[in-house]
């Protein structure tokens, strides 16, 4: 059995009513109206309505409304998908921009870190080659003043912490059991000869060697101090 739309159903119903009126008018001897010329067409529409049992007419209307609802739902789904795709595209563009900026920031930080390290190394090199007049003896204050001229300012406290724990700033400190010697307790003390032949009596030579050792093994005096805090040696 064919199904018709709600609109078709309404048209068929109206046509049927018109048709009946026309028949009644003719039977009573009245003159047919201009629209009566469409009698055959409306009769066909009436036939369509007649094809649908009375009990099915409500189902036809319901089916038509369901089709309309389905169409609206499909349109809404398509709009939602389009909106979601656009949002995803915008978010992807933002994420890409953020990643690019993060990469550029990292490169800049790395560049600055290398520059700072080079500058510190340069300062350390200048200080390490500085000469200090030899003295017969040195006070703790004098040794610390020499250390401040050799060790970078941002590393001095860490260097001082190690020296304080290792020798209490005694440049002649000697460990009879291990053979460690000097401010930084080099083991053996003769290692410091690489910084100067006067390693036994010149605190400046010992400081230069100690700074070089800390930089080479731990990256800096602060790196050495961090290790010392865990192991109580370096």
Buried (B, 14 or more C-beta within 10 A) or exposed (E): EEEBBBEBBEBBBEBBEBBEEBBEBEEEEEEEEEEBEBBEEBBEBBEBBEEBEEEEBEEBBEBBEEEEEEEEEEEEEEEEEEEEEEEEEEEEEEEEEEEEEEEEEEEEEEEEEEEEEEEBEEBBEEBBEEEBEEEEEBEEEBBBEBBBEBBBEEBBEBBBBBBEBBBEBBBBBBEEEEEBBBBBBBBEBEBBBEBBEBBBBBBBBBBBBBBBBBBEEBEBBBBBBBBBEEEEEB
